[in-house]
């Protein structure tokens, strides 16, 4: 896989490069499971999952789907790629959960989110907007991270 990742990094269009890399990682995750990804692979997987959920429905969708269980890994991935503004927005949403703990169990996570979401509709919508307006190119930052850590992709 390292050769596939390296080849993808050489693609001129950064979106195409990112999609090629994430395709390889998502295939590996489907075959072996998330826990069998390297730390670098998990970071890319999390950034892509976060981006997809936010593009398709915002934080409400994120926490209502399986990928919401990875929110703490997503925060770590945002730190690794140095997406400080995006990290701050995601952390704000996490802080709405009791004790800033997002349940891994899907039913518990949905229930917890829905409980505070009723009272914080405007705040959540503002966070959705701030996520998209964070001014950070997650694709570019992720590609730089991959290039620096290419040996961790096996």
TAWOFEN-V191315 format. One line per field, one symbol per residue. ss: DSSP state (H for helix, E for strand, C for the rest). psi: psi as a letter, one per 20 degrees, with the letter a starting at -180 (. if undefined). burial: b if it has 16 or more other C-alpha atoms within 10 Angstrom, else e. Layout:
# TAWOFEN-V191315
ss = ???
psi = ???
burial = ???
This chain:
# TAWOFEN-V191315
ss = CHHHHHHHHCCCCHHHHHHHHHHHHHHHHHHHCHHHCCHHHHHHHHHHHHHHHHHHHHHHHHHHCHHHHHHHHHHHHHHHCCCHHHHHHHHHHHHHCHHHCCCCCHHHHHHHHHHHHCCCHHHHHHHHHHHHCCCCCHHHHHHHHHHHCHHHCC
psi = hhhgggghhipgphgggghgghggghggghgiqgijqrggghggggggggggghhijahgggijrhhhijhhhgggghghilmggggggghgghihqpkkoophpgggggggghghhhikgggghghgghghjijpnhgghghgggghkhiio.
burial = eeeebbebbeeeeeeebbebbbebbbebbeeeebeebeebbbbbbbbbbbbebbeeebbbbbbbeebbbbbbbbbbbbbbbbbebbbbbbbebbebbeeeebbbebeebbebbeeebeeeeeebeebbebbbebeeebbeebbebbeeebeebe
